């Protein structure tokens, strides 16, 4: 078995794709003509977005993300957390936690996107 994709439910798929392209330098893989589904090129595992409206029409009963009570996070690895955090904030991300050195040898910082999803920006773990 292979982990194929994650789909996040959002208000506006096009705006969300545009944000991730600008904030994190990702490439848009596709946007369905309806505007209700899109994907980013993130390597072997796809990060996708589906509109809340579409999920409601499919009886999925989606809920909006809540930054004050996140249930998961998206993580992007980089060599320079501070620069990546600033780029994300300039693109409209909300700062959550500045770059912090963790005891396990990793630097991490957090922002949230316009949908309320928590995003970790981190370095590789070093010994």
Buried (B, 14 or more C-beta within 10 A) or exposed (E): EEEEEEBBBBBBBBBBBBBBBBBBEBEBBEBEEEBBBBBBEBEEEBBBBBBBBBBEEEEEEBEEBEBEEBEEEBEBEBEEBEEBBBBBBEBBBBEBEEBEEEEEEBBBBBBBBBBBBBBBBBBEEEE
